[in-house]
Amino acid sequence: MRTGSTWLVEMLRGIIEVPDNLVANSIEQIEDLVGNGPAAGIIKSHQIVDLDWAGLSDSLPIVRLTRNYKDSLISRVLYAIHIRPNEGRGVGDDELEDLVDTLGDFTDAEFVNAFFEQCPLVEKWLAEIVVHERGESPQCVTLSYEAMMYNPYDQIRTLIHRFWPESKDIIRRVDETVRNSIRLGYSQRDTFLRRKAVGVGGWETWLTCKQSERIDSLYFELRERAFQKSNLRAEELIGGNVSSVA
């Protein structure tokens, strides 16, 4: 989560002009959409990882979007305590609910600091990130949020040329669709989502040096375990003592 996937999906749906709101959290749901859904579409998921790819048709391309893990964590925390409640939902995780109750009144900076100092979701969410980043396949194209922010036009053009190289109409719609997405971003600058955007490298303004180094160490320990135990999912990855990884 919080890697720019919504932005990417909305642009792709606009470019190839397919139905929106296709979401799946399992191989079974994807199979149902492919077999019984619209003739073409972009399916968004936060749950499909490398262990699931073998269950997908070889003709179904996969796009994986990654982001700096510290920026992603902070963006997810801010989303949970602001965007979800604004949409009429709870913050989502019991651990965050407990932290909200414990802190009472708090600033964003105080909540982010408490999250990194005492919330077990840090390890859980990092485990989800490293498993999401794991695995390579000719079927999977990996883009980075940072590259998308630097030049979304080139990133989207590369993706379109790979998947629909013969469709001049689709290729012709790329620039205008990307331009409209940027215009939409400007129009939303006064919303919380834009005012509090973490962006690229925003973690430096939220974390202390000590916190940053601790998160780096935990990320690399989890990543090493994820690659050593490539059959584990995120929830299984944190079942033991992470610091014991050789």
PyMOL commands that set and color helices and strands:
alter all, ss='L'
color gray80, all
select helices_A, chain A and resi 5-16+27-36+50-55+69-86+94-103+108-118+121-133+145-150+152-163+168-172+174-187+192-195+202-205+209-228+234-237+242-244
alter helices_A, ss='H'
color red, helices_A
select strands_A, chain A and resi 62-66+140-144
alter strands_A, ss='S'
color yellow, strands_A
deselect
rebuild
show_as cartoon
